[in-house]
Amino acid sequence: MFGNKPVIISSRVMDYTYGIALWRIYDEKIHPVEKKVYQYGKLIVYNLFKIFVRANEELQVESKVTHFITLTSEHTNITIFSTKDRDMAFTTDPGCEQPGRVIIDCDINIPLQEHETKITFTFGDTELHVFCENVKTGKVETLILDLSK
């Protein structure tokens, strides 16, 4: 109707905690002993939940959260995880779900340790846009998740 303003959404309170899975070198001060694995000549912990945003956190529409990772294989899955738990430690814990993933294929002409990837979550009014950019080549892979479901 003429003269009415559309409803404007300027922020949203997150229903879920969102993040990705990472591995790190085992640190006995912070990681449970049962999670350590010996691989690549080192003690490693897999399936760590790297949090980008927490449940009940208020974000402005189009807020961006960015983290950097270095890829460890020629074909890498960046799996997006969600949970109602604000402090999820591992992606294998109960209540952790996988709403999507981004597949990254590395340029085989560039050494793996030089494949730094910039992962950005952009929170729209009802969507989560995931951008995975190879910092060296500029190649970007994307994923859009519907947060209204």
C-alpha positions as protocol buffer text, in pm:
chain_id: "A"
residue {
  index: 1
  type: MET
  ca { x: 0 y: 0 z: 0 }
}
residue {
  index: 2
  type: PHE
  ca { x: 127 y: 346 z: -87 }
}
residue {
  index: 3
  type: GLY
  ca { x: 282 y: 533 z: 204 }
}
residue {
  index: 4
  type: ASN
  ca { x: 373 y: 225 z: 410 }
}
residue {
  index: 5
  type: LYS
  ca { x: 736 y: 143 z: 481 }
}
residue {
  index: 6
  type: PRO
  ca { x: 847 y: -215 z: 446 }
}
residue {
  index: 7
  type: VAL
  ca { x: 965 y: -387 z: 762 }
}
residue {
  index: 8
  type: ILE
  ca { x: 1337 y: -328 z: 798 }
}
residue {
  index: 9
  type: ILE
  ca { x: 1550 y: -590 z: 966 }
}
residue {
  index: 10
  type: SER
  ca { x: 1871 y: -433 z: 1093 }
}
residue {
  index: 11
  type: SER
  ca { x: 1993 y: -713 z: 1319 }
}
residue {
  index: 12
  type: ARG
  ca { x: 1917 y: -1068 z: 1420 }
}
residue {
  index: 13
  type: VAL
  ca { x: 1979 y: -1287 z: 1720 }
}
residue {
  index: 14
  type: MET
  ca { x: 2143 y: -1609 z: 1610 }
}
residue {
  index: 15
  type: ASP
  ca { x: 1950 y: -1929 z: 1678 }
}
residue {
  index: 16
  type: TYR
  ca { x: 2262 y: -2141 z: 1639 }
}
residue {
  index: 17
  type: THR
  ca { x: 2637 y: -2133 z: 1691 }
}
residue {
  index: 18
  type: TYR
  ca { x: 2811 y: -2159 z: 1352 }
}
residue {
  index: 19
  type: GLY
  ca { x: 3166 y: -2259 z: 1270 }
}
residue {
  index: 20
  type: ILE
  ca { x: 3396 y: -2502 z: 1094 }
}
residue {
  index: 21
  type: ALA
  ca { x: 3605 y: -2806 z: 1185 }
}
residue {
  index: 22
  type: LEU
  ca { x: 3979 y: -2764 z: 1237 }
}
residue {
  index: 23
  type: TRP
  ca { x: 4269 y: -2971 z: 1362 }
}
residue {
  index: 24
  type: ARG
  ca { x: 4547 y: -2845 z: 1584 }
}
residue {
  index: 25
  type: ILE
  ca { x: 4863 y: -2972 z: 1748 }
}
residue {
  index: 26
  type: TYR
  ca { x: 4766 y: -3146 z: 2072 }
}
residue {
  index: 27
  type: ASP
  ca { x: 4805 y: -2929 z: 2382 }
}
residue {
  index: 28
  type: GLU
  ca { x: 4766 y: -3123 z: 2707 }
}
residue {
  index: 29
  type: LYS
  ca { x: 4662 y: -2802 z: 2886 }
}
residue {
  index: 30
  type: ILE
  ca { x: 4347 y: -2757 z: 2675 }
}
residue {
  index: 31
  type: HIS
  ca { x: 4267 y: -3079 z: 2484 }
}
residue {
  index: 32
  type: PRO
  ca { x: 4126 y: -3400 z: 2634 }
}
residue {
  index: 33
  type: VAL
  ca { x: 4378 y: -3684 z: 2622 }
}
residue {
  index: 34
  type: GLU
  ca { x: 4126 y: -3915 z: 2450 }
}
residue {
  index: 35
  type: LYS
  ca { x: 4111 y: -3677 z: 2151 }
}
residue {
  index: 36
  type: LYS
  ca { x: 4483 y: -3691 z: 2067 }
}
residue {
  index: 37
  type: VAL
  ca { x: 4599 y: -3883 z: 1759 }
}
residue {
  index: 38
  type: TYR
  ca { x: 4953 y: -3947 z: 1642 }
}
residue {
  index: 39
  type: GLN
  ca { x: 4984 y: -3843 z: 1277 }
}
residue {
  index: 40
  type: TYR
  ca { x: 5238 y: -3667 z: 1057 }
}
residue {
  index: 41
  type: GLY
  ca { x: 5496 y: -3730 z: 1329 }
}
residue {
  index: 42
  type: LYS
  ca { x: 5299 y: -3517 z: 1577 }
}
residue {
  index: 43
  type: LEU
  ca { x: 5020 y: -3543 z: 1830 }
}
residue {
  index: 44
  type: ILE
  ca { x: 4711 y: -3387 z: 1673 }
}
residue {
  index: 45
  type: VAL
  ca { x: 4353 y: -3316 z: 1776 }
}
residue {
  index: 46
  type: TYR
  ca { x: 4089 y: -3338 z: 1501 }
}
residue {
  index: 47
  type: ASN
  ca { x: 3732 y: -3210 z: 1480 }
}
residue {
  index: 48
  type: LEU
  ca { x: 3781 y: -2895 z: 1685 }
}
residue {
  index: 49
  type: PHE
  ca { x: 3483 y: -2661 z: 1648 }
}
residue {
  index: 50
  type: LYS
  ca { x: 3614 y: -2321 z: 1533 }
}
residue {
  index: 51
  type: ILE
  ca { x: 3333 y: -2083 z: 1627 }
}
residue {
  index: 52
  type: PHE
  ca { x: 3249 y: -1793 z: 1397 }
}
residue {
  index: 53
  type: VAL
  ca { x: 2934 y: -1680 z: 1581 }
}
residue {
  index: 54
  type: ARG
  ca { x: 2753 y: -1805 z: 1893 }
}
residue {
  index: 55
  type: ALA
  ca { x: 2386 y: -1882 z: 1954 }
}
residue {
  index: 56
  type: ASN
  ca { x: 2199 y: -1587 z: 2111 }
}
residue {
  index: 57
  type: GLU
  ca { x: 2458 y: -1343 z: 1977 }
}
residue {
  index: 58
  type: GLU
  ca { x: 2307 y: -1037 z: 1810 }
}
residue {
  index: 59
  type: LEU
  ca { x: 2453 y: -947 z: 1472 }
}
residue {
  index: 60
  type: GLN
  ca { x: 2383 y: -659 z: 1240 }
}
residue {
  index: 61
  type: VAL
  ca { x: 2254 y: -771 z: 900 }
}
residue {
  index: 62
  type: GLU
  ca { x: 2547 y: -819 z: 662 }
}
residue {
  index: 63
  type: SER
  ca { x: 2791 y: -867 z: 951 }
}
residue {
  index: 64
  type: LYS
  ca { x: 3107 y: -1046 z: 844 }
}
residue {
  index: 65
  type: VAL
  ca { x: 3326 y: -1279 z: 1047 }
}
residue {
  index: 66
  type: THR
  ca { x: 3657 y: -1389 z: 895 }
}
residue {
  index: 67
  type: HIS
  ca { x: 3921 y: -1643 z: 993 }
}
residue {
  index: 68
  type: PHE
  ca { x: 4226 y: -1767 z: 804 }
}
residue {
  index: 69
  type: ILE
  ca { x: 4339 y: -2128 z: 767 }
}
residue {
  index: 70
  type: THR
  ca { x: 4616 y: -2305 z: 577 }
}
residue {
  index: 71
  type: LEU
  ca { x: 4505 y: -2604 z: 372 }
}
residue {
  index: 72
  type: THR
  ca { x: 4669 y: -2941 z: 428 }
}
residue {
  index: 73
  type: SER
  ca { x: 4558 y: -3138 z: 122 }
}
residue {
  index: 74
  type: GLU
  ca { x: 4496 y: -3080 z: -248 }
}
residue {
  index: 75
  type: HIS
  ca { x: 4121 y: -3135 z: -204 }
}
residue {
  index: 76
  type: THR
  ca { x: 3978 y: -2990 z: 115 }
}
residue {
  index: 77
  type: ASN
  ca { x: 3624 y: -2988 z: 249 }
}
residue {
  index: 78
  type: ILE
  ca { x: 3543 y: -2684 z: 459 }
}
residue {
  index: 79
  type: THR
  ca { x: 3246 y: -2823 z: 647 }
}
residue {
  index: 80
  type: ILE
  ca { x: 3009 y: -2577 z: 810 }
}
residue {
  index: 81
  type: PHE
  ca { x: 2873 y: -2685 z: 1148 }
}
residue {
  index: 82
  type: SER
  ca { x: 2586 y: -2559 z: 1359 }
}
residue {
  index: 83
  type: THR
  ca { x: 2465 y: -2630 z: 1711 }
}
residue {
  index: 84
  type: LYS
  ca { x: 2242 y: -2480 z: 1979 }
}
residue {
  index: 85
  type: ASP
  ca { x: 2538 y: -2509 z: 2219 }
}
residue {
  index: 86
  type: ARG
  ca { x: 2720 y: -2175 z: 2261 }
}
residue {
  index: 87
  type: ASP
  ca { x: 3046 y: -2343 z: 2361 }
}
residue {
  index: 88
  type: MET
  ca { x: 3069 y: -2658 z: 2148 }
}
residue {
  index: 89
  type: ALA
  ca { x: 3426 y: -2789 z: 2161 }
}
residue {
  index: 90
  type: PHE
  ca { x: 3422 y: -3066 z: 1900 }
}
residue {
  index: 91
  type: THR
  ca { x: 3224 y: -3116 z: 1580 }
}
residue {
  index: 92
  type: THR
  ca { x: 3174 y: -3479 z: 1680 }
}
residue {
  index: 93
  type: ASP
  ca { x: 2985 y: -3386 z: 1999 }
}
residue {
  index: 94
  type: PRO
  ca { x: 2610 y: -3460 z: 2022 }
}
residue {
  index: 95
  type: GLY
  ca { x: 2390 y: -3185 z: 1882 }
}
residue {
  index: 96
  type: CYS
  ca { x: 2637 y: -3071 z: 1618 }
}
residue {
  index: 97
  type: GLU
  ca { x: 2500 y: -3069 z: 1263 }
}
residue {
  index: 98
  type: GLN
  ca { x: 2649 y: -3015 z: 916 }
}
residue {
  index: 99
  type: PRO
  ca { x: 2428 y: -2779 z: 716 }
}
residue {
  index: 100
  type: GLY
  ca { x: 2676 y: -2752 z: 429 }
}
residue {
  index: 101
  type: ARG
  ca { x: 3027 y: -2767 z: 294 }
}
residue {
  index: 102
  type: VAL
  ca { x: 3257 y: -2592 z: 51 }
}
residue {
  index: 103
  type: ILE
  ca { x: 3502 y: -2798 z: -154 }
}
residue {
  index: 104
  type: ILE
  ca { x: 3836 y: -2637 z: -231 }
}
residue {
  index: 105
  type: ASP
  ca { x: 4076 y: -2772 z: -491 }
}
residue {
  index: 106
  type: CYS
  ca { x: 4427 y: -2635 z: -455 }
}
residue {
  index: 107
  type: ASP
  ca { x: 4646 y: -2522 z: -741 }
}
residue {
  index: 108
  type: ILE
  ca { x: 4900 y: -2805 z: -761 }
}
residue {
  index: 109
  type: ASN
  ca { x: 5166 y: -2559 z: -883 }
}
residue {
  index: 110
  type: ILE
  ca { x: 5164 y: -2383 z: -545 }
}
residue {
  index: 111
  type: PRO
  ca { x: 5302 y: -2559 z: -235 }
}
residue {
  index: 112
  type: LEU
  ca { x: 5028 y: -2653 z: 14 }
}
residue {
  index: 113
  type: GLN
  ca { x: 5178 y: -2446 z: 295 }
}
residue {
  index: 114
  type: GLU
  ca { x: 5122 y: -2137 z: 76 }
}
residue {
  index: 115
  type: HIS
  ca { x: 4749 y: -2205 z: 36 }
}
residue {
  index: 116
  type: GLU
  ca { x: 4621 y: -1966 z: 299 }
}
residue {
  index: 117
  type: THR
  ca { x: 4243 y: -1951 z: 281 }
}
residue {
  index: 118
  type: LYS
  ca { x: 4031 y: -1662 z: 402 }
}
residue {
  index: 119
  type: ILE
  ca { x: 3696 y: -1794 z: 525 }
}
residue {
  index: 120
  type: THR
  ca { x: 3426 y: -1531 z: 566 }
}
residue {
  index: 121
  type: PHE
  ca { x: 3076 y: -1585 z: 702 }
}
residue {
  index: 122
  type: THR
  ca { x: 2838 y: -1304 z: 601 }
}
residue {
  index: 123
  type: PHE
  ca { x: 2508 y: -1305 z: 788 }
}
residue {
  index: 124
  type: GLY
  ca { x: 2217 y: -1168 z: 586 }
}
residue {
  index: 125
  type: ASP
  ca { x: 1864 y: -1134 z: 717 }
}
residue {
  index: 126
  type: THR
  ca { x: 1779 y: -1500 z: 646 }
}
residue {
  index: 127
  type: GLU
  ca { x: 2093 y: -1639 z: 482 }
}
residue {
  index: 128
  type: LEU
  ca { x: 2449 y: -1727 z: 571 }
}
residue {
  index: 129
  type: HIS
  ca { x: 2691 y: -1666 z: 285 }
}
residue {
  index: 130
  type: VAL
  ca { x: 3021 y: -1852 z: 314 }
}
residue {
  index: 131
  type: PHE
  ca { x: 3316 y: -1732 z: 107 }
}
residue {
  index: 132
  type: CYS
  ca { x: 3640 y: -1931 z: 94 }
}
residue {
  index: 133
  type: GLU
  ca { x: 3909 y: -1731 z: -84 }
}
residue {
  index: 134
  type: ASN
  ca { x: 4256 y: -1855 z: -170 }
}
residue {
  index: 135
  type: VAL
  ca { x: 4462 y: -1554 z: -62 }
}
residue {
  index: 136
  type: LYS
  ca { x: 4740 y: -1624 z: -312 }
}
residue {
  index: 137
  type: THR
  ca { x: 4530 y: -1690 z: -624 }
}
residue {
  index: 138
  type: GLY
  ca { x: 4214 y: -1494 z: -543 }
}
residue {
  index: 139
  type: LYS
  ca { x: 3996 y: -1795 z: -635 }
}
residue {
  index: 140
  type: VAL
  ca { x: 3672 y: -1796 z: -435 }
}
residue {
  index: 141
  type: GLU
  ca { x: 3433 y: -2082 z: -358 }
}
residue {
  index: 142
  type: THR
  ca { x: 3094 y: -1995 z: -210 }
}
residue {
  index: 143
  type: LEU
  ca { x: 2800 y: -2147 z: -29 }
}
residue {
  index: 144
  type: ILE
  ca { x: 2464 y: -2000 z: 72 }
}
residue {
  index: 145
  type: LEU
  ca { x: 2269 y: -2149 z: 364 }
}
residue {
  index: 146
  type: ASP
  ca { x: 1908 y: -2060 z: 440 }
}
residue {
  index: 147
  type: LEU
  ca { x: 1890 y: -1972 z: 811 }
}
residue {
  index: 148
  type: SER
  ca { x: 1511 y: -1948 z: 815 }
}
residue {
  index: 149
  type: LYS
  ca { x: 1466 y: -2327 z: 809 }
}
